[in-house]
Amino acid sequence: MVVGVGKIGLRLHGCRSLKEKRKVVQVMIRRLQNRYHASVAEIGKNDVYRRAEIGFALVANSGRLVNAVLDKMIDTAEELQLAEIIDSEIEIIHL
């Protein structure tokens, strides 16, 4: 079993409240979940309305597949152009 986890740090331009931030973050989370069938959640910077951290996890039987999907998730988050990606990292764990 191979577990892949990742984190994306975002800068949200134009958000002036936590309510506006939640709208943007929820759209990104839903689109990533629907497209890749992975667990996705906001994991940090909850009280800062111009920053967000989104975490995601995926389980598969191939490390190569996990790596490819995690990379595609980061690319998709960037293509959505809902926020600027300022940091991203992935980790693959073989169990």
VENGITA-V572709 format. One record per pair of residues at least 12 apart in sequence whose C-alpha atoms are under 7 Angstrom apart, sorted by the first residue. I is the first residue (numbers start at 1). J is the second residue. D is the distance in whole Angstrom. If there is no record, write none. Layout:
# VENGITA-V572709
I_J_D ; I_J_D
This chain:
# VENGITA-V572709
1_60_6 ; 1_61_5 ; 1_94_6 ; 1_95_5 ; 2_59_6 ; 2_60_5 ; 2_61_6 ; 2_62_6 ; 2_63_6 ; 2_92_7 ; 2_93_6 ; 2_94_5 ; 2_95_6 ; 3_58_6 ; 3_59_5 ; 3_60_7 ; 3_92_6 ; 3_93_5 ; 3_94_6 ; 4_57_6 ; 4_58_5 ; 4_59_6 ; 4_66_6 ; 4_91_6 ; 4_92_4 ; 4_93_6 ; 5_56_6 ; 5_57_4 ; 5_58_6 ; 5_90_6 ; 5_91_5 ; 5_92_6 ; 6_55_6 ; 6_56_5 ; 6_57_6 ; 6_89_6 ; 6_90_4 ; 6_91_6 ; 7_53_7 ; 7_54_6 ; 7_55_4 ; 7_56_6 ; 7_88_6 ; 7_89_5 ; 7_90_6 ; 8_53_6 ; 8_54_5 ; 8_55_6 ; 8_85_7 ; 8_87_6 ; 8_88_4 ; 8_89_7 ; 9_52_6 ; 9_53_5 ; 9_54_7 ; 9_85_6 ; 9_86_6 ; 9_87_5 ; 9_88_6 ; 10_51_6 ; 10_52_5 ; 10_53_6 ; 10_83_6 ; 10_84_6 ; 10_85_5 ; 10_86_6 ; 11_50_6 ; 11_51_5 ; 11_52_7 ; 11_83_6 ; 11_84_5 ; 11_85_6 ; 11_86_7 ; 12_50_5 ; 12_51_6 ; 12_83_5 ; 12_84_6 ; 13_50_7 ; 13_83_7 ; 15_49_7 ; 15_50_6 ; 16_49_7 ; 17_49_6 ; 18_49_5 ; 21_49_6 ; 24_82_7 ; 28_77_7 ; 29_41_7 ; 32_73_7 ; 38_56_7 ; 38_57_6 ; 38_58_5 ; 39_56_5 ; 39_57_5 ; 39_58_7 ; 40_54_7 ; 40_55_6 ; 40_56_4 ; 40_57_7 ; 41_54_6 ; 41_55_5 ; 41_56_6 ; 42_54_4 ; 42_55_6 ; 43_55_6
